[in-house]
C-alpha cells in the first residue's frame, strides 16, 4: 500500500474520530467541509477546475456546498475508497494524492489542542522530502529574502534565491512540507536575521 493510500485511510479514521463538526486548519472548514472538498476534487473534475481557474471558483463553491449537504458518513466512505475507476487521478493516486492526503490528515490532527508530531518511518519522510522538492520554489516565491529548507541530517533545498540575506528553515521533511503548504502549526527551527525570519514566516505560501 502506498503512502498516499495509508494517509488516506488514516485521514478518514481521524475525521471519523474527530467528528464532522470538528475544526480543521483549512480556514473555517469543518471536518465535514473538508470531506466534501475531497469528494469534489476526486469525483467532480468539472467543478474541481475551480481550484486552479479563478473564473470557475463560484461553480466550485456551489458544487461543494451541494455535496456538503450529503451525510458525513457517506462522504467519508467516498474519500476512503478514493478516485473512481474513470477518474484521471486513479492511475496516479500514489503520486498525485500523496501531499493532499498527508497534509489534510494533519489539518485535522493539528486543529486539536495538544497535538504532537507523528513519528514517521524514514522511507515515508524520504518520500515527503521528494514531494517538497517539487513545490518548494513555488511555495516561497514571494519571500522577501533567500530561503533554504534543511533537515537535521544535512539535506538542503534552495527554496528561493535572492541577493543578500538568507533564512534557513530546519525540520523533518514532514514538518517542512506542511510549512511550505501554508501551515503554521509545525515544529521547525529558524536561523537568520530576526526581521527576515518574521517576514519569511509571514509570507503567503499558497502554491
C-alpha angles and dihedrals in degrees: 000000000000123000088248091056093046091050090048092055092043090049092054092047090050092047091051092047092048094045131232095278095051117116126250134197088253097099111261095347119125123209088265090054091049091052090052090051092053092048091051092047093053103031107029107053090165090063099032089067084078089073088071104019110065097201087061095049093099092054090048092052093048092049093047092048090053094048090047088065090070119095114279093232090057093050092047091053091050090052091048094053092049131207114355120246093265095051118109086221095063099077091047098037094123091058107026095048101038097096093033094058097038095049096044090047088057090043088065097038096047096046087072118086115252096026119164129197117264121242104240126193116261091246091054092049088050091054091049090049089055090049090050091055090061095053106028098094094046092047096053099032091114095051113126093220137030114290129201127184118211139177125219086249092062103258112142141192126193100224098175133010121213135147118263125006126035132204119207121204113198128193145102115307091251092056094044091049091054091049091049088056091055101265117141098186092091141118108237137136124225135207130186138067110337094235092047091050091052090049093050093047089051094048119120101252099181111140 
